[in-house]
Amino acid sequence: MPSPASEKAPETEPQGTMFLGASRVTGGGAEVRSVNPGTGKPLDPAYHYGDAGDVDRACRLAEDAFDTYRATTPEERARFLECVAGKLTALTDAVVERAHLESGLPVARLTGEVGRTTGQLRLFAAELREGSWQGARIDPALPERTPQPRPDIRQRRIPLGPVAVFGASNFPLAFSVLGGDTASALAAGCPVVVKAHDAHLGTSELAAGALRSAVEECGLPEGVFSLLIGDGPTLGARLVADPRIRAVGFTGSRAAGLALMRTAAERDVPIPVYAEMSSVNPVVLLPGALDERARELAEGFVGSLTLGAGQFCTNPGLVLAVDGPGLDTFLAAAAGAVEGHAGATMLTPGIAASYRAQTEAVAGHPAVTRLAQGVSSEGASPCQAHLLAVGADDFVAEPALQQEMFGAAGLVVRCRDLGQVADVLRSLEGQLTASVHTADGDLDAARELLPVLERGAGRLLFNGWPTGVEVGHAMVHGGPFPATSDGRSTSVGSLAIERYLRPVAYQDLPAELLPRPLADGNPDGLWRRVDGVPGRH
Amino acid sequence: MPSPASEKAPETEPQGTMFLGASRVTGGGAEVRSVNPGTGKPLDPAYHYGDAGDVDRACRLAEDAFDTYRATTPEERARFLECVAGKLTALTDAVVERAHLESGLPVARLTGEVGRTTGQLRLFAAELREGSWQGARIDPALPERTPQPRPDIRQRRIPLGPVAVFGASNFPLAFSVLGGDTASALAAGCPVVVKAHDAHLGTSELAAGALRSAVEECGLPEGVFSLLIGDGPTLGARLVADPRIRAVGFTGSRAAGLALMRTAAERDVPIPVYAEMSSVNPVVLLPGALDERARELAEGFVGSLTLGAGQFCTNPGLVLAVDGPGLDTFLAAAAGAVEGHAGATMLTPGIAASYRAQTEAVAGHPAVTRLAQGVSSEGASPCQAHLLAVGADDFVAEPALQQEMFGAAGLVVRCRDLGQVADVLRSLEGQLTASVHTADGDLDAARELLPVLERGAGRLLFNGWPTGVEVGHAMVHGGPFPATSDGRSTSVGSLAIERYLRPVAYQDLPAELLPRPLADGNPDGLWRRVDGVPGRH
């Protein structure tokens, strides 16, 4: 049901279409609908999967748009991102209502997520204006150098090319169509082709409409953005395999992320994949902290564990502590809190079923003790909180116990001593976060753990809970594999722009041809390194 | 033949050993000797390939050394790199003599390469002291923020872990044991395990002895460096597959680089591979430049093409120009220069044989015209310069003609017009460099080509020849696949340190535990971003 491409204001009702550049297109493949996770009922409108031709068209448009789009100034892209933010803000009510229907997430949370999403877009607008992301470096010519003169060499970063983005289930806005991956890629100067998550097709379409409308208002080429609908193994894989795609941003399951990594590695021209996959986010409760405030820690822990039905990438699924009265107090208090916790609706019936299977498998392990379970929510996507415990020796011996249970389930690992806490930490896979709770007397123990934690995670927290990821300049939402496919980057915060850039050097380029960030006289007042010395010169 | 670990001065004669940390070890595998490429005669001493146990020991030592080594201050690592440079300088005569025997490269060139190698080490020492590579960012706490206070978040980069480095055949010093990969990894704080190139085992051992001696003098853990000897498909692959190795630096053939990429991608924990592989380094001669100085261009081109028997990664193997009298003049002059060129000895008999096969295949292609061939050198590793030409339509239609001929062979692609020049450039694989020669009237044409060149190469040169890679801050020696496995980085210049780092965020870390680059008051006067604002604060 194509509508005219000339619309200025984004639709407030989903139409059941993809966007191939400026065109609304209804896929020719299988029908698919998002499902109300509470009722399990399919939602209107119906969508249809796209096919190879749709992928081809989206990628061709993106490729065609690339040189024009990357030639825009940072200021122009900043205004574009701000325009997108404005369009989304204007659509808040419609988007929140639809996202609530599709995800079961509370309206207040979703309203906050709109703010987070527009905040991200504005952060990248600010980053574009700040400009040091361009990595400008100038080594001036040394014509008198012997035995050979040195040429003039200048370096800046340029965008990689069209980027494929895969929306996540658990943040239908902030990690989806207009989320951090899209915002950072667009900021870098890369056109974006998004594959919508089946769980929130309507939300995706509305958000895409906002972006489309901004593309048009800013006079950018239509291929700067397309939205595809399809399943991961076929359409998603085809998108990643398309030779015009130059990088991939993904947040989702480990299996899906690994599949995309394989596809990307098997291309004739391999490309980087930034996949955020799975993390159990260990929390260490040091003895002094347990002695001092075990009940308060239990309350904080269960609050973080059950927030949003535990469906955060940074959900604290693993607690490490030394056995003793402090831990006993913590466990008793945490068990009480979990038992009193009424589960929320999970994002999809499939996620709820996986969560049930994962928790049953772990709880059923002979070495695992079930300490408490919460009240299960009703409906098609129920969640029931779980608190489980296991001894450290058994935990280390059984890799299956280290797997993420995506939901509100926490496993407490009882350790003999602090040395064993460190051993358990060393045995873990890579993590997004690692947290330590300390009292004054714990500082030496914390200092010893720090190098272990640094090697294992992207963000270390002291006396805080990992849910809640600030969107700023210093944030790292990343970490060693398998937390992400590439621990050298972050998917949240302004540093994310670097994922979609690469350096280029220019040797003896005539002044008339120099890219503006490298021009003599530094017309934009950028931070640059001149002969290695950083400064606004 | 182990010698005592207490030696202070490095040996000036190769002993036929590997280094596993502080221990000289003779491998238990097949005998292997470097070969004098001129005579084809094997050289003393005999070496023996290492085995799985040697790889295991080198990696264990590296892992054991990692936390201690990365805890050294940048100043300590800077002094260590300077110490390495000093040890190598002191060994210059012995190293040059041995490298000359093993590589056939002229003594003057090798003496220069020692200087280049020590210059690289000193550049990274300076970079360590400058400090902005640490990527320090601070988002201060906002305790009054509503609805929720903002925690204090600080970010810095930390080293990835032990790095495997594969020495290149064509730079027995500057891209080998003490080359840029090793220097940048050591600067970053990563222990290094080098696999020596079979073509220059003695040179590798002498250089390793210099490094060993510096490790000892600086009181660093022995595992900071090991040298292994073995073949790529077995020992090399085992090294890359070792779970303690966290990144790979490689310069060499495309086949070998692709094999390492596959091994790295198939690990349980995939790791980054920085492989520099192949490049034909297109050179565009614009019409005005040809009109103005065709003979001068021909002289410059043949000089760059035949330098070091054409065995540079940045050898200008491809020339693009529009047909016409200017090109005819260029070709006649270039043919004359090639015919008069006496080939030098190539690096190994195997490289010479490959070069012969590659040039015969290209020259034998029905669409290719042989314009000139030089005088072949004598001996076991002869080189003969070749100048070949082909029409642009045939060139684009035949991918085999785009393959690198590693040696002094140039292929000139005759184009109908500038549009076809751009089409040919777009059809090329990723390149390390792309060069444009211009006269005043060519500036508009150059401006149009610039976006094409940027997308295709890591370094763009104007009115220069690509051989000769400056070691500085603005250099990019990298480029899109298959020039390298990862176009987001460089293997030459100070930016290379970033390949071996990843960001970590610290949230509400107690002041006593803050890493020094993130400490309040900025004790080292680093460039940091505070709330996104860069400055020395």
HADDOCK unambig.tbl for C-alpha pairs under 7 A between the chains (distance, minus, plus):
assign (segid A and resid 137 and name CA) (segid B and resid 473 and name CA) 6.85 0.50 0.50
assign (segid A and resid 137 and name CA) (segid B and resid 474 and name CA) 5.21 0.50 0.50
assign (segid A and resid 138 and name CA) (segid B and resid 474 and name CA) 5.73 0.50 0.50
assign (segid A and resid 139 and name CA) (segid B and resid 473 and name CA) 6.63 0.50 0.50
assign (segid A and resid 139 and name CA) (segid B and resid 474 and name CA) 5.81 0.50 0.50
assign (segid A and resid 153 and name CA) (segid B and resid 474 and name CA) 5.88 0.50 0.50
assign (segid A and resid 153 and name CA) (segid B and resid 475 and name CA) 6.66 0.50 0.50
assign (segid A and resid 154 and name CA) (segid B and resid 474 and name CA) 5.31 0.50 0.50
assign (segid A and resid 155 and name CA) (segid B and resid 474 and name CA) 5.03 0.50 0.50
assign (segid A and resid 155 and name CA) (segid B and resid 475 and name CA) 6.88 0.50 0.50
assign (segid A and resid 269 and name CA) (segid B and resid 481 and name CA) 6.18 0.50 0.50
assign (segid A and resid 447 and name CA) (segid B and resid 513 and name CA) 6.45 0.50 0.50
assign (segid A and resid 458 and name CA) (segid B and resid 503 and name CA) 6.99 0.50 0.50
assign (segid A and resid 458 and name CA) (segid B and resid 504 and name CA) 4.90 0.50 0.50
assign (segid A and resid 458 and name CA) (segid B and resid 505 and name CA) 6.27 0.50 0.50
assign (segid A and resid 459 and name CA) (segid B and resid 504 and name CA) 5.62 0.50 0.50
assign (segid A and resid 459 and name CA) (segid B and resid 505 and name CA) 4.48 0.50 0.50
assign (segid A and resid 459 and name CA) (segid B and resid 506 and name CA) 5.76 0.50 0.50
assign (segid A and resid 460 and name CA) (segid B and resid 505 and name CA) 6.20 0.50 0.50
assign (segid A and resid 460 and name CA) (segid B and resid 506 and name CA) 4.88 0.50 0.50
assign (segid A and resid 460 and name CA) (segid B and resid 507 and name CA) 5.98 0.50 0.50
assign (segid A and resid 461 and name CA) (segid B and resid 506 and name CA) 6.04 0.50 0.50
assign (segid A and resid 461 and name CA) (segid B and resid 507 and name CA) 4.60 0.50 0.50
assign (segid A and resid 461 and name CA) (segid B and resid 508 and name CA) 6.30 0.50 0.50
assign (segid A and resid 461 and name CA) (segid B and resid 509 and name CA) 6.80 0.50 0.50
assign (segid A and resid 462 and name CA) (segid B and resid 507 and name CA) 6.25 0.50 0.50
assign (segid A and resid 462 and name CA) (segid B and resid 508 and name CA) 5.47 0.50 0.50
assign (segid A and resid 462 and name CA) (segid B and resid 509 and name CA) 5.47 0.50 0.50
assign (segid A and resid 473 and name CA) (segid B and resid 137 and name CA) 6.86 0.50 0.50
assign (segid A and resid 473 and name CA) (segid B and resid 139 and name CA) 6.61 0.50 0.50
assign (segid A and resid 473 and name CA) (segid B and resid 531 and name CA) 6.59 0.50 0.50
assign (segid A and resid 473 and name CA) (segid B and resid 532 and name CA) 5.62 0.50 0.50
assign (segid A and resid 474 and name CA) (segid B and resid 137 and name CA) 5.22 0.50 0.50
assign (segid A and resid 474 and name CA) (segid B and resid 138 and name CA) 5.74 0.50 0.50
assign (segid A and resid 474 and name CA) (segid B and resid 139 and name CA) 5.82 0.50 0.50
assign (segid A and resid 474 and name CA) (segid B and resid 153 and name CA) 5.90 0.50 0.50
assign (segid A and resid 474 and name CA) (segid B and resid 154 and name CA) 5.32 0.50 0.50
assign (segid A and resid 474 and name CA) (segid B and resid 155 and name CA) 5.03 0.50 0.50
assign (segid A and resid 474 and name CA) (segid B and resid 505 and name CA) 6.54 0.50 0.50
assign (segid A and resid 475 and name CA) (segid B and resid 153 and name CA) 6.68 0.50 0.50
assign (segid A and resid 475 and name CA) (segid B and resid 155 and name CA) 6.89 0.50 0.50
assign (segid A and resid 475 and name CA) (segid B and resid 505 and name CA) 5.86 0.50 0.50
assign (segid A and resid 476 and name CA) (segid B and resid 503 and name CA) 6.82 0.50 0.50
assign (segid A and resid 476 and name CA) (segid B and resid 504 and name CA) 6.15 0.50 0.50
assign (segid A and resid 476 and name CA) (segid B and resid 505 and name CA) 5.31 0.50 0.50
assign (segid A and resid 481 and name CA) (segid B and resid 269 and name CA) 6.18 0.50 0.50
assign (segid A and resid 487 and name CA) (segid B and resid 502 and name CA) 6.35 0.50 0.50
assign (segid A and resid 488 and name CA) (segid B and resid 501 and name CA) 6.82 0.50 0.50
assign (segid A and resid 488 and name CA) (segid B and resid 502 and name CA) 4.31 0.50 0.50
assign (segid A and resid 488 and name CA) (segid B and resid 503 and name CA) 6.32 0.50 0.50
assign (segid A and resid 489 and name CA) (segid B and resid 502 and name CA) 6.78 0.50 0.50
assign (segid A and resid 489 and name CA) (segid B and resid 503 and name CA) 6.68 0.50 0.50
assign (segid A and resid 501 and name CA) (segid B and resid 488 and name CA) 6.83 0.50 0.50
assign (segid A and resid 502 and name CA) (segid B and resid 487 and name CA) 6.35 0.50 0.50
assign (segid A and resid 502 and name CA) (segid B and resid 488 and name CA) 4.32 0.50 0.50
assign (segid A and resid 502 and name CA) (segid B and resid 489 and name CA) 6.77 0.50 0.50
assign (segid A and resid 503 and name CA) (segid B and resid 476 and name CA) 6.81 0.50 0.50
assign (segid A and resid 503 and name CA) (segid B and resid 488 and name CA) 6.33 0.50 0.50
assign (segid A and resid 503 and name CA) (segid B and resid 489 and name CA) 6.68 0.50 0.50
assign (segid A and resid 504 and name CA) (segid B and resid 458 and name CA) 4.91 0.50 0.50
assign (segid A and resid 504 and name CA) (segid B and resid 459 and name CA) 5.62 0.50 0.50
assign (segid A and resid 504 and name CA) (segid B and resid 476 and name CA) 6.13 0.50 0.50
assign (segid A and resid 505 and name CA) (segid B and resid 458 and name CA) 6.28 0.50 0.50
assign (segid A and resid 505 and name CA) (segid B and resid 459 and name CA) 4.49 0.50 0.50
assign (segid A and resid 505 and name CA) (segid B and resid 460 and name CA) 6.21 0.50 0.50
assign (segid A and resid 505 and name CA) (segid B and resid 474 and name CA) 6.55 0.50 0.50
assign (segid A and resid 505 and name CA) (segid B and resid 475 and name CA) 5.86 0.50 0.50
assign (segid A and resid 505 and name CA) (segid B and resid 476 and name CA) 5.30 0.50 0.50
assign (segid A and resid 506 and name CA) (segid B and resid 459 and name CA) 5.75 0.50 0.50
assign (segid A and resid 506 and name CA) (segid B and resid 460 and name CA) 4.89 0.50 0.50
assign (segid A and resid 506 and name CA) (segid B and resid 461 and name CA) 6.05 0.50 0.50
assign (segid A and resid 507 and name CA) (segid B and resid 460 and name CA) 5.97 0.50 0.50
assign (segid A and resid 507 and name CA) (segid B and resid 461 and name CA) 4.59 0.50 0.50
assign (segid A and resid 507 and name CA) (segid B and resid 462 and name CA) 6.23 0.50 0.50
assign (segid A and resid 508 and name CA) (segid B and resid 461 and name CA) 6.31 0.50 0.50
assign (segid A and resid 508 and name CA) (segid B and resid 462 and name CA) 5.47 0.50 0.50
assign (segid A and resid 509 and name CA) (segid B and resid 461 and name CA) 6.82 0.50 0.50
assign (segid A and resid 509 and name CA) (segid B and resid 462 and name CA) 5.48 0.50 0.50
assign (segid A and resid 513 and name CA) (segid B and resid 447 and name CA) 6.45 0.50 0.50
assign (segid A and resid 531 and name CA) (segid B and resid 473 and name CA) 6.57 0.50 0.50
assign (segid A and resid 532 and name CA) (segid B and resid 473 and name CA) 5.61 0.50 0.50
